[in-house]
Amino acid sequence: MPPGVTPTKENERVGDRTLKPRLDTDEGVAAAALAWLVNGAVKWCAAGRISPADPAPVVEATALWRRVSDVGLRFAQENLIADPDRYITADVLRAQFNATLEAQGKHTWSAQTINERFSASLLAAGIPVKGTPKKPTKILDHHRESQPDPEPPPNGVPRPSSVRHLDSPAAAEKTAAKKTARVWMGVRFLTRAEKRQRDADPDRTLHAVAGE
């Protein structure tokens, strides 16, 4: 804790700005620091050399940071849900994601950036995909492509250019005819009805329903 701030939790301590210079002049400080390191090492070895789980405050602070800073995580939480038999093509997800960034006044992501970073965002949102566009994924007969529900733009606002090609089903038919494709496997778009349900009851967990 910064000097002048009163600790309010069990593990909080007031910071000591004199500690670093005292390491050079006070043998007791150096010995105490070494003892603390050795004690931690002993506990780590006794636990099978496995680090303990992060403390709850660290987990909560990390989750808060990701919700605020990770645009991929926010997009996944607001628009996607895990579904083992559904997939989204690389082009469709990139178009929808970049349209969202455009609407927020942010820079769009390249296909390479999405392929490298979006898996972590999906995993943080509780969506462990089974395939990514980094390499072709086998498309089986029971797999179904997911397309977003069309959202009418506000009056007088043109639809973003990056999603205009989604009006045609030709891309979906072409992907379905392939045996392999570069897709995000194990995820689908939330329907408008599911979004309304989520917004009406934020504490309720949505689950993928077969046939959606």
C-alpha positions as CSV (number, residue, x, y, z in Angstrom):
1,M,0.0,0.0,0.0
2,P,1.3,3.5,-0.7
3,P,2.4,5.5,2.3
4,G,-0.5,7.4,3.9
5,V,-3.1,4.8,2.8
6,T,-4.6,2.7,5.7
7,P,-4.7,-1.1,5.0
8,T,-8.2,-2.5,5.0
9,K,-7.6,-6.2,4.2
10,E,-5.6,-8.9,6.0
11,N,-2.8,-9.2,3.4
12,E,-2.3,-5.5,2.9
13,R,0.7,-3.7,4.3
14,V,1.9,-0.1,4.2
15,G,4.8,0.2,1.8
16,D,8.3,1.1,3.2
17,R,10.2,3.3,0.8
18,T,13.3,3.1,3.0
19,L,13.6,-0.7,2.5
20,K,15.7,-0.7,-0.6
21,P,18.4,1.6,0.6
22,R,18.4,-0.2,4.0
23,L,19.3,-3.4,2.2
24,D,22.8,-1.9,1.6
25,T,23.4,-0.8,5.2
26,D,21.2,-2.9,7.5
27,E,22.3,-6.6,7.7
28,G,19.0,-7.5,9.5
29,V,16.9,-6.4,6.6
30,A,18.9,-8.5,4.1
31,A,18.7,-11.5,6.4
32,A,15.0,-11.1,6.8
33,A,14.5,-10.8,3.0
34,L,16.6,-14.0,2.5
35,A,14.7,-15.9,5.2
36,W,11.4,-14.9,3.5
37,L,12.7,-16.2,0.2
38,V,13.9,-19.4,1.7
39,N,10.6,-20.0,3.5
40,G,8.7,-19.5,0.3
41,A,11.0,-21.9,-1.5
42,V,10.5,-24.6,1.2
43,K,6.7,-24.3,0.9
44,W,6.9,-24.5,-2.9
45,C,9.0,-27.7,-2.8
46,A,6.7,-29.2,-0.1
47,A,3.8,-28.6,-2.5
48,G,5.4,-30.6,-5.2
49,R,7.0,-27.5,-6.9
50,I,3.5,-26.3,-7.9
51,S,2.7,-22.7,-7.3
52,P,-0.5,-22.1,-5.3
53,A,-3.6,-20.6,-6.9
54,D,-3.6,-16.8,-7.3
55,P,-5.2,-15.0,-4.3
56,A,-8.8,-14.0,-4.9
57,P,-8.0,-10.3,-5.0
58,V,-5.5,-11.0,-7.8
59,V,-8.1,-13.1,-9.7
60,E,-10.8,-10.4,-9.3
61,A,-8.4,-7.5,-10.3
62,T,-7.3,-9.4,-13.4
63,A,-10.8,-10.2,-14.4
64,L,-11.8,-6.5,-14.0
65,W,-8.8,-5.4,-16.0
66,R,-9.7,-7.8,-18.8
67,R,-13.3,-6.7,-18.9
68,V,-12.2,-3.1,-19.3
69,S,-9.1,-3.6,-21.5
70,D,-9.7,-6.7,-23.5
71,V,-12.0,-5.8,-26.4
72,G,-11.9,-9.4,-27.6
73,L,-13.2,-10.7,-24.2
74,R,-15.9,-8.1,-24.1
75,F,-17.0,-9.0,-27.7
76,A,-17.1,-12.7,-26.7
77,Q,-19.1,-12.1,-23.5
78,E,-21.7,-9.9,-25.3
79,N,-22.1,-11.9,-28.5
80,L,-20.9,-15.5,-28.3
81,I,-21.6,-18.8,-26.5
82,A,-19.9,-22.2,-26.4
83,D,-21.6,-24.9,-28.6
84,P,-19.6,-28.0,-29.5
85,D,-21.4,-28.6,-32.8
86,R,-21.3,-25.1,-34.2
87,Y,-18.6,-23.1,-35.8
88,I,-18.0,-19.5,-37.1
89,T,-15.8,-19.0,-40.1
90,A,-12.8,-16.8,-39.8
91,D,-14.1,-14.2,-42.2
92,V,-17.5,-13.9,-40.5
93,L,-16.1,-13.5,-37.0
94,R,-13.5,-11.0,-38.2
95,A,-16.1,-9.0,-40.0
96,Q,-18.4,-8.9,-36.9
97,F,-15.6,-8.2,-34.5
98,N,-14.1,-5.4,-36.6
99,A,-17.6,-3.9,-37.2
100,T,-17.9,-3.7,-33.4
101,L,-14.5,-2.0,-33.1
102,E,-15.4,0.5,-35.8
103,A,-18.6,1.4,-34.0
104,Q,-16.6,2.1,-30.9
105,G,-14.1,4.3,-32.8
106,K,-11.3,1.8,-32.3
107,H,-8.7,0.4,-34.8
108,T,-9.7,-2.8,-36.5
109,W,-7.7,-6.0,-36.1
110,S,-6.0,-7.9,-38.9
111,A,-6.8,-11.5,-39.5
112,Q,-3.4,-12.5,-38.1
113,T,-3.9,-10.5,-34.9
114,I,-7.3,-12.1,-34.4
115,N,-6.0,-15.6,-35.0
116,E,-3.2,-15.1,-32.5
117,R,-5.1,-13.3,-29.7
118,F,-8.7,-14.2,-29.9
119,S,-8.4,-17.7,-28.4
120,A,-7.3,-16.3,-25.1
121,S,-10.3,-13.9,-25.1
122,L,-12.6,-16.8,-25.8
123,L,-11.1,-18.9,-23.1
124,A,-11.4,-16.0,-20.6
125,A,-15.1,-15.9,-21.5
126,G,-15.5,-19.6,-20.8
127,I,-15.5,-20.7,-24.4
128,P,-12.8,-23.3,-25.0
129,V,-12.9,-23.7,-28.8
130,K,-11.9,-27.0,-30.4
131,G,-10.4,-25.4,-33.6
132,T,-9.1,-22.1,-34.7
133,P,-8.3,-20.6,-38.2
134,K,-4.6,-21.1,-37.6
135,K,-5.1,-24.5,-39.3
136,P,-7.9,-26.1,-41.2
137,T,-10.6,-27.9,-39.1
138,K,-12.5,-30.9,-40.3
139,I,-16.1,-30.2,-40.9
140,L,-18.4,-33.1,-40.1
141,D,-22.0,-33.7,-41.2
142,H,-23.5,-32.7,-37.8
143,H,-21.5,-29.4,-37.6
144,R,-23.5,-26.3,-38.5
145,E,-22.2,-22.8,-39.3
146,S,-23.4,-20.0,-37.0
147,Q,-24.3,-16.6,-38.5
148,P,-25.2,-13.5,-36.4
149,D,-28.8,-12.4,-36.3
150,P,-29.1,-9.4,-38.6
151,E,-29.3,-6.2,-36.6
152,P,-31.1,-3.3,-38.3
153,P,-28.8,-0.2,-38.0
154,P,-30.2,3.0,-36.3
155,N,-32.2,5.3,-38.5
156,G,-29.9,7.3,-40.8
157,V,-26.8,5.3,-39.9
158,P,-25.3,3.2,-42.8
159,R,-24.4,-0.4,-42.1
160,P,-20.6,-0.9,-41.6
161,S,-18.9,-1.9,-44.9
162,S,-17.2,-4.8,-43.2
163,V,-20.4,-6.7,-42.6
164,R,-22.2,-6.1,-45.9
165,H,-21.0,-9.4,-47.5
166,L,-22.9,-11.3,-44.8
167,D,-26.3,-10.5,-46.4
168,S,-25.6,-13.3,-49.0
169,P,-25.8,-17.0,-48.0
170,A,-23.2,-17.9,-50.6
171,A,-20.3,-17.9,-48.2
172,A,-22.1,-20.2,-45.8
173,E,-23.0,-22.6,-48.5
174,K,-19.4,-22.7,-49.8
175,T,-18.0,-23.4,-46.3
176,A,-20.6,-26.2,-45.7
177,A,-19.6,-27.9,-48.9
178,K,-16.0,-28.2,-47.7
179,K,-14.5,-31.1,-45.7
180,T,-12.1,-28.8,-43.9
181,A,-12.1,-25.0,-43.3
182,R,-10.4,-22.4,-41.3
183,V,-13.1,-21.8,-38.6
184,W,-13.6,-21.2,-34.9
185,M,-15.0,-24.6,-33.9
186,G,-17.1,-25.0,-30.7
187,V,-18.7,-21.5,-30.6
188,R,-21.7,-19.7,-32.0
189,F,-23.4,-16.3,-32.0
190,L,-26.0,-15.6,-29.4
191,T,-29.4,-15.1,-30.8
192,R,-31.3,-11.8,-30.1
193,A,-33.7,-13.8,-27.8
194,E,-30.7,-15.0,-25.8
195,K,-29.3,-11.5,-25.5
196,R,-32.7,-10.2,-24.2
197,Q,-32.8,-13.1,-21.7
198,R,-29.3,-12.4,-20.5
199,D,-30.0,-8.6,-20.2
200,A,-33.2,-9.3,-18.3
201,D,-31.4,-11.7,-15.8
202,P,-27.6,-11.0,-15.8
203,D,-27.0,-13.6,-13.1
204,R,-28.5,-16.4,-15.1
205,T,-26.0,-18.6,-17.1
206,L,-26.9,-19.3,-20.7
207,H,-26.3,-22.7,-22.1
208,A,-26.1,-23.8,-25.7
209,V,-29.3,-25.5,-26.9
210,A,-29.2,-28.1,-29.6
211,G,-30.8,-26.8,-32.8
212,E,-30.3,-23.1,-32.0
